[in-house]
Amino acid sequence: MSRRLAEPPVRLDRSDPAPLTAQLSGALREAMVSGALRAGERLPSSRALAAQLAVSRTVVTDAYQQLYAEGWLDGRHGSGTFVAEHEPLPGPPGPTEPSRSAEPPRGRPSRQEVRRAGVVDLRAGAPWVRDHDRAAMRRAWRHAAEVPPSDDPEPQGEPRLRALLAEHLRRTRGVRVGPENVLVTRGTGNGLDLVGAMIAMGGTPVRGAAPVARFRAGVEEPGYGKARTILAARGAEIVPCPVDHDGIRPGELTDDLALVYTTPAHQYPLGGRLPLPRRERLLAWARRTGALVVEDDYDAEFRYDVAPLPALYGLDPERVVLLGTLSKTLDPDLGIGWIVAEPDLLQRLTRVRAELSDRTSGPVQAATALLLERGDLDRHLRRMRLEYARRRATLVEHLGTRIAGDTAGLHVLLTLPESAVAPVVAAAAKEGVLVEDTRRASHGAPSVHGLVIGYGSAGGAELRRACEVLARAVERHTGEPAALGTGRGRR
């Protein structure tokens, strides 16, 4: 990799209304996209570039920090600032003549395909993975490589990791459990599948209950589509359970459900958090019917305006199974999650897992344990809470009159009239912004109309441009401004 000092081809225009920092970061980004700046080349120090451009050093450091956050730059302690490795991308399309390369691929493309096409991906479900503590990750994987392989892996997970996860949940979610309450999974989908398999194989949802004669599973409507898919694959009859902007409505649940799947911390996709009175009514329903409540602790780590409510599990451990994951927190590729349940139910789940030859990678468990043990995960969470709060503020600024569910998590709901949904999606696509509506979250025809906007995987500058595109499209197709405080898409 080259270590030569590059001379960035940058010109700043003080008559341009755009801030100097935005001009500088945009010029550097364009130079990296075009190949004028190549991977491995060293950029001037912030002091040197500031002197060269006759601007304050703050302008340069802020531009560099933005490009670090987007993954364009790679800092090496004591060595300087370098252009990071990246695949060449086409430049972002202009608002008047969108280029063909900016159109998303047909069907539902992967995130890699979308990124290669130069499209801003605002689909929900992915975190920011381009700003990890790389030293911490390398240290964790080196440690994992040194752990001798086991000839008899524990289906419940490695004891050390289970103890660390129990402590993590006590500190972050107020759930008081020990390692005997934790089963290490590959994520929430894997955890939900094990619960579904246990019931499908004749297991009882809760202690003392009879095996279910008919496996009916309640899933929030609208709700997480993969939950419906996973449970249906285990033979469950899916029963849509109505929700509103506060979450699931316990009074409308039928009495013949074996389980109900819910996201009380940040309902997907409407974004509500289940109030305490409804939590109590949901648990009272579960006690009366003998059903199991499967609590997906979705987005509980990231809260902005309000403190998190206690996990449902802590209110009634006998009736609730708690699912969690590090996929949305740290890295989807890590493949680590957990089931928290009372020991009796957990042992039944563990036996089912052993029968299915299902397991979580030993090296991945070892690496995760070190990240927890050294506090690397906690530091990452603190850093990302600040970063996601900034991105959330960008969404509120540009689209705040129509946003719901912005108090937590990595997505919001942009509410729209039904007639405006398809035109806004199409208009955004023409300008290189990929968004999805609520159809994917709905069991049938959507009862709530709008766009589910994820802001975890888009960089700050990408997100601002996408919000401006969406604000224009919303105003054009609804006749009303989306931005707070003005009649334009920005202020």
C-alpha positions in Angstrom: 0.0 0.0 0.0 1.3 3.4 -1.0 2.4 5.8 1.8 3.1 8.8 -0.4 1.6 12.2 0.5 -1.2 13.2 -1.8 -2.1 16.7 -2.9 -5.9 16.8 -2.8 -7.5 18.5 -5.8 -9.7 20.8 -3.7 -11.2 24.2 -4.4 -13.5 26.0 -2.0 -15.9 28.7 -3.0 -16.7 31.2 -0.3 -19.6 32.6 -2.3 -21.3 29.1 -2.2 -24.0 29.0 0.5 -22.8 25.4 1.4 -20.6 25.4 4.5 -16.9 25.1 3.9 -16.7 21.8 5.8 -19.4 20.3 3.5 -17.6 21.6 0.4 -14.3 20.1 1.6 -15.7 16.7 2.5 -17.6 16.6 -0.7 -14.5 17.5 -2.8 -12.4 14.9 -1.1 -15.2 12.3 -1.4 -15.5 13.0 -5.1 -11.7 12.7 -5.6 -11.8 9.3 -3.9 -14.7 8.1 -6.0 -13.1 9.3 -9.2 -9.7 7.7 -8.4 -7.9 11.1 -8.1 -7.1 10.0 -4.5 -6.2 6.3 -4.3 -6.4 3.8 -1.4 -3.4 4.0 0.8 -2.4 7.6 -0.1 -1.7 9.9 2.8 -3.6 13.1 3.1 -2.0 16.3 4.5 -2.3 17.0 8.2 -5.3 19.1 9.2 -2.9 21.9 10.0 -1.1 21.8 6.6 -4.3 21.5 4.6 -5.9 24.3 6.5 -3.0 26.6 5.7 -3.0 25.5 2.1 -6.8 26.3 1.7 -6.6 29.4 4.0 -9.4 28.1 6.3 -9.5 27.3 10.0 -8.2 24.0 11.1 -11.6 23.2 12.5 -13.0 23.1 8.9 -10.5 20.4 7.9 -10.7 18.3 11.1 -14.6 18.3 10.9 -14.4 17.3 7.2 -11.9 14.5 8.0 -14.1 13.3 10.9 -17.1 13.1 8.6 -15.1 11.0 6.1 -13.7 8.8 8.9 -17.3 8.1 9.9 -18.3 7.2 6.4 -15.4 4.8 6.0 -13.5 6.8 3.4 -10.5 7.5 5.6 -8.3 5.3 7.8 -6.4 6.9 10.6 -3.1 5.3 11.8 -1.9 6.5 15.2 1.3 8.5 14.7 1.3 8.0 11.0 -1.4 10.3 9.6 -4.6 10.1 7.7 -4.9 7.7 4.8 -7.5 7.0 2.1 -9.2 3.7 3.0 -9.6 0.7 0.8 -12.9 1.0 -1.1 -14.5 -0.1 -4.4 -14.9 2.7 -6.9 -18.4 4.0 -7.0 -20.3 6.2 -9.4 -20.8 9.8 -8.2 -24.2 10.7 -6.6 -26.8 11.6 -9.2 -28.0 15.2 -9.5 -31.6 16.0 -8.7 -32.5 16.9 -12.3 -30.8 14.3 -14.4 -30.5 11.0 -12.4 -28.0 8.6 -13.9 -28.9 5.1 -14.8 -26.2 3.8 -12.4 -28.1 5.3 -9.5 -31.1 3.1 -10.0 -31.4 0.3 -7.5 -31.2 -3.2 -9.0 -34.5 -4.9 -9.7 -36.1 -7.1 -7.0 -34.8 -6.8 -3.5 -31.1 -6.4 -3.9 -28.5 -7.1 -1.3 -26.9 -4.2 0.6 -23.6 -4.8 -1.2 -25.3 -4.5 -4.6 -27.0 -1.3 -3.6 -23.7 0.2 -2.3 -21.9 -0.8 -5.5 -24.6 1.0 -7.5 -23.9 4.2 -5.6 -27.4 4.2 -4.1 -28.1 5.5 -0.5 -29.7 2.5 1.3 -32.4 3.6 3.8 -33.8 0.1 4.4 -34.2 -0.8 8.0 -32.3 -3.5 9.8 -28.6 -2.8 9.5 -26.2 -1.0 11.8 -23.1 1.2 11.0 -20.2 -1.2 10.6 -17.6 1.1 9.1 -16.4 2.7 12.3 -15.5 -0.2 14.6 -12.6 -0.2 17.0 -10.4 -2.2 14.7 -7.7 -2.9 17.3 -10.4 -4.3 19.7 -11.8 -6.5 16.9 -8.4 -7.8 15.9 -7.5 -8.5 19.6 -10.8 -10.4 20.0 -10.2 -12.6 17.0 -6.6 -13.3 17.9 -7.8 -14.5 21.3 -10.5 -16.7 19.6 -7.8 -18.3 17.4 -5.8 -19.3 20.5 -8.8 -21.0 22.2 -8.4 -24.8 21.7 -11.4 -26.4 19.9 -13.9 -28.4 21.9 -14.8 -32.0 20.9 -18.1 -31.6 22.8 -19.5 -28.0 22.5 -22.1 -27.1 25.0 -25.6 -26.6 23.3 -26.4 -23.9 25.9 -23.2 -21.9 25.1 -19.9 -21.4 26.7 -20.2 -20.8 30.5 -17.9 -17.8 30.5 -19.9 -16.0 27.7 -23.2 -16.8 29.4 -22.0 -15.3 32.6 -20.8 -12.1 30.8 -24.0 -11.8 28.9 -26.0 -12.1 32.1 -23.9 -9.3 33.6 -24.4 -7.2 30.5 -28.2 -7.6 30.6 -28.2 -6.7 34.3 -26.4 -3.5 33.6 -28.1 -2.5 30.4 -31.6 -3.9 30.7 -32.1 -4.3 34.5 -32.6 -8.1 34.0 -31.3 -10.0 37.0 -30.3 -13.4 35.7 -27.4 -15.8 36.0 -25.7 -17.9 33.4 -28.2 -20.7 34.1 -30.8 -18.4 32.5 -28.9 -17.7 29.3 -28.7 -19.8 26.1 -26.2 -18.4 23.5 -27.8 -18.3 20.0 -26.7 -17.0 16.5 -29.3 -14.2 16.8 -32.9 -13.4 17.4 -34.0 -15.4 14.4 -32.2 -18.5 15.6 -33.7 -18.0 19.1 -37.2 -17.7 17.8 -36.8 -20.7 15.6 -35.7 -22.8 18.7 -38.8 -21.7 20.6 -41.0 -22.5 17.6 -39.3 -25.9 17.2 -39.8 -26.7 20.8 -43.6 -26.1 20.6 -43.8 -27.9 17.2 -42.1 -30.9 18.6 -44.6 -31.3 21.4 -43.0 -29.1 24.1 -45.1 -27.1 26.5 -44.8 -23.3 26.2 -44.8 -22.8 30.0 -44.2 -25.1 33.0 -47.2 -27.2 33.9 -49.1 -26.5 30.7 -50.4 -29.2 28.4 -48.8 -29.6 24.9 -50.6 -27.5 22.4 -53.0 -29.3 20.1 -52.9 -26.5 17.5 -49.8 -24.3 17.1 -51.2 -20.8 16.6 -48.6 -18.0 16.9 -49.5 -14.4 17.3 -47.3 -11.8 15.5 -47.7 -8.1 15.6 -49.5 -6.6 12.6 -47.8 -4.7 11.1 -44.6 -6.4 12.4 -41.4 -8.2 11.7 -41.9 -10.2 8.6 -39.1 -12.7 9.4 -40.8 -13.7 12.6 -43.8 -14.7 10.5 -41.6 -16.7 8.2 -39.7 -18.4 10.9 -42.7 -19.5 12.9 -44.6 -20.6 9.8 -41.7 -22.8 8.8 -42.1 -24.6 12.1 -45.7 -25.3 11.2 -47.4 -22.5 13.1 -50.6 -20.9 11.9 -49.8 -17.1 12.0 -52.4 -14.9 13.7 -52.0 -11.2 13.1 -52.2 -9.2 16.3 -53.2 -5.6 15.9 -50.8 -2.8 17.1 -51.1 1.0 17.3 -48.4 3.6 17.9 -48.0 2.4 21.5 -47.5 -1.2 20.5 -49.5 -4.4 20.7 -53.1 -4.2 21.9 -53.6 -7.0 24.5 -57.3 -6.6 24.6 -57.6 -7.9 21.0 -55.6 -11.1 21.5 -57.4 -14.4 21.1 -57.3 -17.0 23.8 -56.1 -19.9 21.6 -52.5 -18.7 20.9 -49.6 -20.9 22.0 -47.3 -17.8 21.9 -47.3 -14.2 20.9 -44.2 -12.5 19.5 -43.8 -8.8 20.4 -41.2 -6.0 20.2 -42.1 -3.8 23.2 -38.9 -1.8 23.5 -39.3 -0.3 20.0 -42.1 -1.8 18.0 -41.2 -2.7 14.4 -42.2 -0.8 12.2 -44.3 1.8 14.0 -41.7 2.6 16.6 -43.8 2.7 19.8 -42.7 1.5 23.2 -45.3 -0.6 25.1 -46.6 1.4 28.1 -46.5 -0.3 31.5 -50.3 -0.7 31.8 -50.3 -2.6 28.5 -47.4 -4.7 29.6 -49.4 -5.7 32.7 -52.5 -6.5 30.6 -50.4 -8.6 28.2 -48.9 -10.6 31.0 -52.3 -11.1 32.6 -53.6 -12.4 29.3 -50.6 -14.8 29.2 -51.3 -16.1 32.7 -54.9 -16.6 32.0 -54.4 -18.4 28.7 -51.2 -20.3 29.4 -49.5 -18.7 26.4 -45.8 -17.8 26.1 -44.8 -14.2 25.4 -41.7 -14.0 23.2 -40.1 -10.7 23.8 -37.7 -9.5 21.0 -35.7 -6.8 22.8 -35.3 -5.0 19.4 -33.5 -1.7 19.5 -33.5 -1.5 23.3 -29.8 -0.4 23.4 -30.4 2.9 21.5 -32.8 5.4 23.2 -32.8 9.2 22.7 -35.5 11.2 24.4 -36.7 8.7 27.0 -35.2 6.1 29.4 -35.9 2.4 28.5 -38.8 0.7 30.2 -37.9 -2.5 32.1 -37.9 -5.7 30.0 -41.1 -7.7 30.0 -39.1 -10.7 31.2 -38.3 -9.0 34.5 -42.0 -8.5 35.2 -42.9 -12.2 34.8 -40.0 -14.6 34.1 -42.4 -17.6 34.1 -44.4 -16.3 31.1 -41.7 -14.5 29.0 -38.8 -15.6 26.9 -36.4 -12.7 26.1 -34.5 -12.7 22.8 -31.6 -10.4 22.0 -28.7 -10.0 19.6 -25.5 -8.2 18.8 -26.3 -8.1 15.1 -27.9 -4.6 15.3 -25.5 -3.4 18.0 -22.1 -4.5 16.7 -22.0 -6.5 13.5 -24.5 -8.7 11.6 -21.6 -11.0 10.7 -20.8 -11.7 14.3 -23.8 -14.1 14.7 -24.3 -13.9 18.4 -27.5 -13.6 20.3 -29.2 -15.0 23.4 -32.4 -16.5 24.8 -33.1 -15.6 28.4 -35.6 -17.8 30.2 -36.3 -19.6 33.5 -33.9 -22.6 33.9 -36.6 -25.2 33.4 -37.8 -23.8 30.0 -34.2 -23.1 29.0 -33.2 -26.7 29.6 -36.1 -27.8 27.3 -34.9 -25.4 24.7 -31.3 -26.7 25.0 -32.5 -30.3 24.6 -34.3 -29.3 21.4 -31.2 -27.5 20.2 -29.1 -30.6 20.7 -31.6 -32.8 18.9 -31.4 -30.4 15.9 -27.6 -30.3 16.0 -27.9 -26.5 16.1 -25.0 -24.6 17.7 -23.2 -21.3 17.9 -19.6 -21.0 16.7 -17.0 -21.6 19.4 -14.5 -19.0 18.1 -17.3 -16.4 17.7 -18.3 -17.0 21.3 -14.7 -16.6 22.5 -14.2 -13.4 20.6 -17.5 -12.0 21.9 -16.6 -12.9 25.5 -13.4 -10.9 25.2 -15.2 -7.8 23.8 -17.5 -8.0 26.8 -14.8 -8.7 29.3 -12.6 -5.8 28.3 -15.5 -3.3 28.0 -15.0 -2.9 24.2 -18.7 -3.5 23.6 -19.8 -0.9 26.1 -17.4 1.7 24.6 -18.8 0.9 21.1 -22.3 1.3 22.4 -21.6 4.7 23.9 -19.9 5.9 20.8 -22.7 4.7 18.5 -25.5 6.2 20.7 -24.0 9.6 20.0 -23.6 8.9 16.3 -27.1 7.5 15.8 -28.5 10.5 17.8 -26.9 12.8 15.3 -28.4 10.9 12.4 -31.8 10.8 14.0 -31.6 14.6 14.4 -30.9 14.9 10.7 -34.1 12.9 10.0 -36.2 15.0 12.4 -34.9 18.3 10.9 -35.8 17.3 7.3 -38.8 15.1 7.8 -40.0 15.8 11.3 -43.6 16.8 10.6 -44.3 13.2 9.4 -41.9 11.1 11.5 -43.1 8.6 14.2 -41.2 6.3 16.4 -38.0 8.3 16.6 -37.4 8.0 20.4 -35.3 4.9 20.0 -33.7 2.4 17.6 -32.3 2.7 14.1 -35.4 3.3 12.1 -38.4 5.7 12.0 -41.8 5.6 10.3 -42.4 8.3 7.7 -46.2 8.5 7.6 -47.8 9.3 4.3 -51.2 9.2 2.6 -51.7 5.9 0.9 -51.8 7.6 -2.5 -48.4 9.2 -2.0 -46.4 6.1 -0.9 -45.6 4.7 -4.3 -44.9 8.0 -6.0 -42.5 9.0 -3.2 -40.7 5.7 -3.3 -40.3 6.0 -7.1 -39.2 9.6 -6.9 -36.5 8.8 -4.3 -35.3 5.8 -6.5 -34.8 8.1 -9.4 -32.5 10.3 -7.3 -30.5 7.3 -6.0 -32.3 6.7 -2.6 -33.7 3.3 -1.8 -36.6 3.2 0.7 -39.3 0.6 1.5 -42.9 1.1 2.5 -44.8 -0.8 5.2 -45.9 -3.6 2.9 -43.0 -5.8 3.9 -44.1 -5.5 7.5 -47.7 -6.4 6.9 -49.3 -9.8 6.9 -51.9 -8.6 4.2 -52.8 -5.2 2.9 -51.0 -2.5 5.0 -53.2 -0.9 7.6 -50.6 1.8 8.2 -49.1 3.7 5.2 -45.7 5.2 4.9 -42.0 4.5 4.6 -39.9 2.5 7.1 -36.6 4.5 7.1 -33.5 2.9 8.5 -30.6 5.2 9.4 -28.1 2.7 10.7 -26.1 1.9 7.6 -26.0 5.3 5.7 -23.2 7.7 6.5 -24.0 11.2 7.7 -23.5 13.0 4.4 -25.4 10.3 2.5 -28.3 10.6 5.0 -28.5 14.3 4.7 -28.7 14.1 0.9 -31.3 11.3 1.1 -33.4 13.4 3.5 -33.3 16.3 1.1 -34.5 14.0 -1.7 -37.3 12.6 0.4 -38.4 16.0 1.7 -38.7 17.3 -1.9 -40.6 14.2 -2.9 -43.0 14.3 0.1 -43.8 18.0 -0.6 -44.3 17.4 -4.3 -46.7 14.4 -3.8 -48.6 15.6 -0.6 -48.6 19.3 -1.1 -47.3 19.8 2.5 -43.7 20.4 3.7 -42.0 17.6 5.6 -39.3 19.8 7.3 -39.8 21.4 10.7 -40.2 25.1 10.8 -40.2 26.0 7.1 -41.9 25.2 3.9 -38.7 23.7 2.3 -37.0 20.4 2.7 -34.2 22.0 4.7 -33.7 24.9 7.0 
